[in-house]
Amino acid sequence: MADVTKLRPEQQAAVDAFHKLYYPFFGDTRWLGLPTAKCPMDLFVYQEMIFELQPDLIIEGGTFAGGSAVFMASVCQLVGHGEVLTIDVEGKPNPEARPQFPRVTYLQGDILSPEVVSRVARLAQGRERVMVIFDDDHTRDHVLAEMKLYSRFVTPGSYLVIEDTNVNGHPVVPEFGPGPMEAVDLFLRENDDFVIDRSREKFLLSFNPKGFLRRLQPQESSYKKDVIISQQREELFDLRRQVEALQQQAGKAEETLDGIFNSTSWKFLQRWRSARNLFLPEGSVRRKIYRRLLEKFR
């Protein structure tokens, strides 16, 4: 299995080059004739995840034409388990025109609204395995708000998938501005229950780099916190050692300066400077002549 974390720089450059070449055409991807607007390699990973995890419920933010919801529901049909709840703020296309398919439920509304979150909570209640996928508004603040609201529905061992972390120069659409990748970074700084699972990028080309977040089992979460605490302690010890070393250096420097300031040579130099300032005041004609003579004989 390919490990994207171990690619050499020239290999990563080749992957990024193909990523940029292919990106304008991903909209042509279809499932059962329906636009899915996803990278085929990510779709293949989704079917692997559904087979492995057997989720009771997949919550999808961003319906569009319903192609991705039908794709995931098709896999649920094949494995004989699970359903898809897909949410979109507007009908694209007309909600009535969206494909009616077993195991797919459409919900229209603002995914961040209390009404929608409350309805999702009711539908997720009692489910043993829940997966959440976001593919709607890709601005950083919106994605981060989604993650904070919906991460609680993700069950231990399952996934919170943040799509299109590739924008804002990762490696496509560099002009996009802070987006999903930046939201993931902020979320993980405040949340110890999730880790990035880069094994889900095993086909090298993924529109969701660092976007597959696995929720840790309780014992894993505790272990992760212990590791973080241990690392922080070690960093603190390092800082203390650095401070002590700097204090020793400062002490030695102070002793050296005291020796200089108390030396006969330093006292003579200070007397000479006082005499020079007395007889050759700053800005005077004599001071200017004095400086020219110094420059001439250097």
C-alpha positions in Angstrom: 0.0 0.0 0.0 1.4 3.4 -0.9 2.3 5.7 2.0 1.9 9.3 1.0 3.9 10.4 4.0 7.0 8.6 2.7 7.0 10.0 -0.9 10.3 11.6 -2.0 10.1 15.2 -3.0 10.3 14.4 -6.7 7.5 11.8 -6.3 5.3 14.2 -4.5 5.9 16.8 -7.2 4.8 14.2 -9.8 1.6 13.5 -7.8 0.9 17.2 -7.5 1.5 17.8 -11.2 -1.1 15.1 -12.1 -3.5 16.5 -9.5 -3.4 19.9 -11.1 -3.7 18.4 -14.6 -6.7 16.3 -13.7 -8.5 18.7 -11.4 -10.5 20.7 -14.1 -12.1 17.5 -15.2 -13.4 15.9 -12.0 -16.9 17.3 -12.7 -17.3 14.7 -15.4 -17.3 11.8 -12.9 -20.7 10.1 -12.8 -22.3 7.2 -11.0 -25.3 5.5 -12.6 -25.4 8.6 -14.9 -25.5 11.1 -12.0 -22.9 13.8 -11.5 -20.8 13.0 -8.4 -18.2 15.8 -8.6 -15.6 13.8 -6.8 -12.3 12.2 -7.5 -12.9 8.6 -8.5 -10.0 7.4 -6.3 -11.8 9.0 -3.3 -15.0 7.3 -4.3 -13.2 3.9 -4.3 -11.9 4.7 -0.8 -15.4 5.4 0.3 -16.7 2.0 -0.8 -13.8 0.4 1.1 -14.7 2.4 4.3 -18.4 1.5 4.0 -17.5 -2.2 3.6 -15.1 -2.1 6.6 -17.1 0.0 9.0 -20.6 -1.0 8.0 -22.0 2.4 9.2 -25.6 2.6 10.2 -25.8 6.2 9.1 -23.7 8.4 6.7 -24.3 12.1 7.2 -23.4 14.1 4.1 -23.1 17.9 4.0 -23.6 19.1 0.4 -26.0 17.2 -1.9 -25.7 18.9 -5.3 -27.3 16.5 -7.7 -27.4 13.6 -5.3 -24.8 11.5 -7.2 -22.5 11.0 -4.3 -25.4 10.1 -1.9 -26.6 7.5 -4.4 -23.1 6.2 -4.8 -22.7 5.6 -1.1 -26.3 4.2 -0.8 -25.5 1.8 -3.6 -22.6 0.4 -1.7 -24.8 0.2 1.4 -27.2 -1.8 -0.7 -24.5 -4.1 -1.8 -23.3 -4.8 1.8 -26.9 -4.9 3.0 -26.5 -2.3 5.7 -26.6 1.5 6.3 -28.3 4.6 4.9 -27.4 8.1 3.8 -28.7 11.4 5.1 -27.7 14.2 2.7 -28.1 17.9 3.6 -28.1 20.9 1.3 -29.0 24.6 1.9 -30.7 24.9 -1.5 -32.2 22.7 -4.1 -29.6 22.1 -6.8 -31.3 20.9 -9.0 -35.0 21.1 -7.9 -35.4 18.8 -4.9 -38.2 16.9 -6.6 -35.8 16.2 -9.5 -33.2 14.6 -7.3 -32.9 10.8 -7.7 -35.2 8.8 -5.4 -33.1 5.9 -4.3 -33.4 3.3 -1.5 -31.5 4.3 1.7 -31.2 8.0 0.7 -32.9 10.7 2.7 -32.7 14.3 1.5 -32.8 17.2 4.0 -32.9 20.8 2.8 -31.8 23.7 5.1 -28.8 25.5 6.6 -26.5 22.7 8.0 -25.5 25.0 10.8 -29.0 26.0 11.8 -30.3 24.7 15.2 -33.3 23.2 13.4 -31.2 21.0 11.1 -28.7 20.0 13.8 -31.6 19.0 16.0 -33.2 16.9 13.3 -29.9 15.2 12.5 -29.4 14.5 16.2 -32.8 12.7 16.3 -31.9 10.6 13.3 -28.5 9.7 14.6 -29.7 8.8 18.1 -29.2 5.2 18.9 -26.9 4.5 15.9 -23.9 2.5 16.7 -21.8 3.5 13.8 -22.0 7.0 12.2 -19.8 8.6 9.6 -19.9 12.3 8.6 -18.7 13.8 5.3 -18.6 17.5 4.5 -18.6 18.8 0.9 -20.5 22.1 0.9 -19.3 25.6 1.7 -15.5 25.2 1.7 -14.5 28.4 3.6 -12.4 27.8 6.7 -14.8 29.3 9.2 -17.9 27.5 7.8 -16.1 24.1 7.8 -14.7 24.6 11.3 -18.2 25.4 12.6 -19.5 22.2 10.9 -16.8 20.2 12.5 -17.5 21.5 15.9 -21.2 20.9 15.6 -21.2 17.5 13.9 -18.1 15.8 15.2 -20.1 14.6 18.2 -22.2 12.4 15.9 -19.1 10.5 14.7 -18.8 7.2 16.6 -15.4 5.9 17.9 -13.5 4.1 15.1 -15.5 5.9 12.4 -14.6 8.9 10.3 -15.2 12.6 9.9 -14.2 13.3 6.3 -13.5 16.9 5.2 -13.5 17.1 1.4 -11.6 19.4 -0.8 -8.7 20.1 1.5 -6.7 20.3 -1.7 -7.8 24.0 -2.4 -5.9 27.0 -1.3 -2.7 25.6 -2.9 -2.8 22.1 -1.5 -2.0 21.9 -4.4 -4.8 23.4 -6.4 -6.7 26.8 -6.5 -4.0 28.7 -4.6 -6.1 31.9 -4.7 -9.0 30.3 -2.8 -8.0 31.6 0.7 -8.3 29.7 4.0 -10.4 26.7 3.4 -11.0 23.1 4.6 -7.3 22.3 5.2 -6.9 25.3 7.5 -10.2 24.3 9.3 -8.8 20.8 10.0 -5.6 22.3 11.4 -7.6 24.6 13.8 -10.0 21.8 14.8 -7.2 19.3 15.7 -5.5 21.9 17.9 -8.6 21.9 20.1 -9.7 18.3 19.8 -7.8 15.2 20.9 -10.5 12.7 19.9 -9.5 12.6 16.2 -6.4 11.8 14.2 -5.6 12.2 10.5 -5.6 8.8 8.7 -3.4 9.2 5.7 -3.7 5.5 4.8 -7.0 6.5 3.1 -4.9 8.4 0.6 -3.3 5.2 -0.6 -4.0 5.9 -4.2 -1.8 9.0 -4.0 -4.3 11.3 -5.8 -6.9 12.5 -3.3 -9.0 15.7 -3.2 -9.0 15.3 0.6 -5.4 15.3 1.7 -5.2 15.2 5.5 -9.0 15.2 5.4 -9.8 11.7 6.6 -10.1 12.1 10.3 -10.7 8.9 12.4 -12.3 9.2 15.8 -10.2 7.4 18.4 -11.5 4.7 20.6 -11.7 5.8 24.3 -8.5 4.0 25.2 -6.7 5.5 22.2 -7.8 9.0 23.1 -6.5 8.6 26.6 -3.2 7.3 25.2 -3.0 10.2 22.8 -3.5 12.7 25.6 -0.8 10.9 27.7 1.6 11.2 24.8 0.8 14.9 24.3 1.3 15.5 28.0 4.6 13.6 28.0 5.8 15.7 24.9 4.8 18.9 26.6 6.7 17.9 29.8 9.8 17.2 27.7 9.5 20.5 25.9 9.2 22.2 29.2 12.3 20.5 30.5 14.1 21.5 27.3 13.1 25.1 27.9 14.3 25.0 31.5 17.6 23.6 30.4 17.9 26.4 27.8 17.0 29.0 30.3 19.6 27.7 32.8 22.3 27.6 30.0 21.4 31.2 29.1 21.6 32.3 32.7 25.1 30.7 33.0 26.2 32.5 29.8 24.8 35.8 31.1 26.6 35.3 34.4 29.9 34.7 32.6 29.3 37.7 30.3 28.6 39.9 33.4 31.8 38.8 35.0 33.7 39.6 31.8 32.1 43.1 31.6 32.9 43.8 35.2 36.5 42.9 34.6 36.6 45.2 31.6 34.9 48.1 33.3 37.2 47.8 36.3 40.4 47.6 34.2 43.0 50.3 34.0 42.7 50.4 30.3 38.9 51.0 30.4 39.2 53.8 33.0 41.9 55.5 30.9 39.7 55.2 27.7 36.8 56.8 29.6 39.0 59.7 30.8 40.3 60.2 27.3 36.7 60.3 25.9 35.7 62.9 28.5 38.7 65.0 27.7 38.0 64.7 23.9 34.3 65.8 24.5 35.5 68.7 26.6 38.1 70.1 24.1 36.4 68.8 20.9 32.6 69.2 21.4 30.2 67.4 19.1 29.3 69.5 16.1 32.3 71.8 16.4 34.7 72.7 13.6 37.6 71.2 15.6 35.6 67.9 16.0 35.1 67.7 12.2 38.8 68.3 11.6 39.7 65.7 14.1 37.5 63.1 12.3 39.0 63.9 8.9 42.5 63.4 10.3 41.4 60.1 11.8 40.0 58.9 8.5 43.2 60.1 6.7 45.6 58.1 8.9 43.5 54.9 9.2 
